[in-house]
Amino acid sequence: MVISVNNHRLYLDYAASAPLKKSAQDAWNSAHCHPGNPSSVHSDGRLHSDLLEKSRQIISRFLGENYDVVFTSGGTESIIVAVLGSLNNSLENTHIIASEIEHSAVLGLLERLERGGACITLIKPQPNGQICPADLAKELRPETKLVCIQHANNETGVIQPVADVAEVLRNHNALLLVDAVQTAGKLALPPIDADLLAISAHKFGGPRGIGALRVRKGLSLYPLIIGGSHEGGVRAGTQNVAGAAAMAAAAEECMRNELTSTGREHMVKLREYWEQGITKLPFKILPVSSAPTLPETLCVLIPEMRGDTIADGLDLMGISVSTGSACHAAETVPSHVLSAMGYGHQDAMSALRISFGINLTQTDIDHSLLSLKQVVERIRATAGSATL
Ligand code: PLP
């Protein structure tokens, strides 16, 4: 089955999934069309194992040298392998700290572990969406085994002080897992001193269904997917070589473009252009946070309107945006992230998330802002049903 694509649409939902980069597509095609299993010892098999290890080296450079890299099926699996693997299959006397605003990949897992007997502490963020490392320090106990903190939030783009969290843990035995799914390809990751760090290819131009876990050297993880000795025995099963090669190609492109100082400056300029344009709209539109934020994730509140209705209106005009996490897009309850930041039901339901990439132009932004204005005016004119 082939999905037909309307190329005239404007895609502004990169935080949910970024478009596949051409380099990644080429790498995938070239690897996938060649027969072979990377565990086979013949020439065709070795071709795949060589490509897999070359891809691992590139991902290792992307994430900071001197760590091990385990390929997984994406961000969720990286997180599960990290959490369950580091607990060594035991929940006895186990305390884990995370923030209330983690992705559901973390929160869903912790809820399950709590039911299994683990003790979980969730830290509330400050009203600006950042967690306070001192709050985390107060919750540390001798039996705290793991701290899970995201590098940036998927709904608000707010960047967390993970270096300060690492500092808090310097003299404690607890391991630090950083969920860098939203920041890989956008912020340099090497400076983060984390024991475990999770990424997902489709957030930075690689294919969906492949990700990686960066593991501090010497840290052994209890294997969850057992069988063969693939991925150092941590994750059994024939590796997705084409996916790994495509993720590596996307990572290389990010290192050449998005992650350079020119790339970062360009993203900041695009963000400023959005923000200036928003102030000129003839209705109130408020940034959700004043904390340091990923330039490419713009989350705003449009008071007295419903974000999902506006997103639907923009969709009809050929523009894809979202109201928050793609994993909860169909829900009609307010986002747990905005609620944890202290926003009431009405405000939280009025959120709109626009997320974009390096190829966005000022013309695209002008077009989006004009469309947003038209959608809001149309909703107001037809009144009632769509307003809160
Ligand atoms: N963590 C964060 C912060 C995310 O944004 C996502 C995906 O939206 C995930 C984890 C899960 O990643 P994946 O969709 O690759 O399983």
Residues whose N, C-alpha, C, O or C-beta is under 5 A from the ligand:
A	BS01	PLP	A15 A16 G74 G75 T76 E77 H103 A105 A152 N154 D179 V181 Q182 S200
